[in-house]
Amino acid sequence: MIKVSALRKTYGSVDALRGVDLHVKEGEFLTLFGPNGAGKTTLLKTLSTIIKPTSGKVYIDGLDAIEADHEVRRKIGVISHKTFLYGDLSALENLVFYARMYQLPNPEERARELIEEVGLGGRENHLVETFSRGMEQRLSIARALIHNPHIIYLDEPYSGLDQHASLMLGNLLKKLHTDTRTIIMTTHNIGHGLEISDRIVIQLAGKVVYEDQTANHTTKSFEKVYFEMVGGGK
Amino acid sequence: MTSYFGRVMHIGLKDLKVEIRSKERLYSMMVFSILVMVIFNFAFDPGAEYIREVAPGILWVALVFSATLGLNKTFASEKEQDCLQGLMLSPLDRSGIYFGKVLSNTFFSLIVAMLTLPFFAVFFNISLLQVFMPLTLVIVLATIGFIAVGTLFAAISVGVKRGEMILPILLFPIEVPVIIAAVKATSMILDGRMMVDYSMWLKILILFDIIFLMVSFVTFDYLVEE
């Protein structure tokens, strides 16, 4: 369970987050929409303890994310449009390295298991720099799952993927969701967001301005709400 | 605590593995270091009387600037796919990332220093056999001090525009005590003086190492924070 209250983050004179309140239930898939500069990435970075908020509270499974950041990091996995992978290391070496950072008992066994799971079996000893963008992103999912977190943050995961790779990523994300994991995703793609999430949120200028259940919307109806909110004029 | 050091070691080993594959740092550091030796070899007469007075300075110009070249690239592989963020997401204290980087940077700089010494001996006609052990001690202590501060500033400069230019500007004023102590101690060692004569410079190096490793341990977390 994730509970965010009155969260603010200021960079100099810029307010990236202006009092965000959010409550995400266990097993829920929430998609965060918003234009560039709305503070979506800042919010995810704050939830994942990368950024310390200027004020406000973040509780992850009842743990204060600022006070108990090490424990919180063991519970979360982050998938971004950046892969956090080393191009000069093989797929296996990358995952084993991250497994060791989480002090897993059998790093290589866990790494091989995940490489199979994301459909990269047979490529484990290939350098990541030889991978296509889609393969890198699948390996990035394996990296994020290495310590079996039950909370996943996805920051624009579809960015730079072709249609086939997007489809494969979508299938992998659906698989993650059925594992009763709590997932928060940011995306600009309304279709992707509505397809897999339970709840949708619109963030604008550092504030949550709209929340609803995905079931209440079709792509068209949500597009109408979204563009009315952000002033897209559609 | 063991697991902390184990993970620090894995970060250092990962850097070593990446370097073996990419050969980005060691080659450029080594070429630079030898080039300095060659240029000064032409500038000064290797058989001249004064060569023992200027040789320590030449050695440290080569070692300090080649180490700076390596420091500039220390967070390059982390920056490419935001791997630093990947490391920061792990439950390792952020000081562990710093010490892992210090470990690999110190290792690379020492390798370059050890490979530079034979060139130094040949180009300036200085026998290092008798002084190898004390000279190695000075190189190790000075390298740790230089890298301790350098790694900290490399973490700052990686996130800013023209970071490669900013790093030496930030670094050298603070490194002055290390460079002076290293040059003075090396000079005395090459003159065949006893350890008691240059022990003060060794103490300065040790003190600098301890202070800056501790300061970096405390401050690294804040410096990598966005």
Chai-1 contact restraints between the chains, C-beta under 6 A:
chainA,res_idxA,chainB,res_idxB,connection_type,confidence,min_distance_angstrom,max_distance_angstrom,comment,restraint_id
A,I50,B,M88,contact,1.0,0.0,6.0,A-B,restraint_1
A,I51,B,E226,contact,1.0,0.0,6.0,A-B,restraint_2
A,H70,B,P91,contact,1.0,0.0,6.0,A-B,restraint_3
A,R73,B,L89,contact,1.0,0.0,6.0,A-B,restraint_4
A,R73,B,P91,contact,1.0,0.0,6.0,A-B,restraint_5
A,R74,B,P91,contact,1.0,0.0,6.0,A-B,restraint_6
A,V78,B,L89,contact,1.0,0.0,6.0,A-B,restraint_7
A,K82,B,Q81,contact,1.0,0.0,6.0,A-B,restraint_8
A,K82,B,D82,contact,1.0,0.0,6.0,A-B,restraint_9
A,T83,B,Q81,contact,1.0,0.0,6.0,A-B,restraint_10
A,F84,B,Q81,contact,1.0,0.0,6.0,A-B,restraint_11
A,F84,B,D82,contact,1.0,0.0,6.0,A-B,restraint_12
A,F84,B,C83,contact,1.0,0.0,6.0,A-B,restraint_13
A,F84,B,G86,contact,1.0,0.0,6.0,A-B,restraint_14
A,L85,B,Q81,contact,1.0,0.0,6.0,A-B,restraint_15
A,Y86,B,V18,contact,1.0,0.0,6.0,A-B,restraint_16
A,D88,B,V18,contact,1.0,0.0,6.0,A-B,restraint_17
A,D88,B,R21,contact,1.0,0.0,6.0,A-B,restraint_18
A,D88,B,S22,contact,1.0,0.0,6.0,A-B,restraint_19
A,F97,B,K14,contact,1.0,0.0,6.0,A-B,restraint_20
A,R100,B,H10,contact,1.0,0.0,6.0,A-B,restraint_21
A,M101,B,R7,contact,1.0,0.0,6.0,A-B,restraint_22
A,M101,B,S90,contact,1.0,0.0,6.0,A-B,restraint_23
A,M101,B,L92,contact,1.0,0.0,6.0,A-B,restraint_24
A,Q103,B,S3,contact,1.0,0.0,6.0,A-B,restraint_25
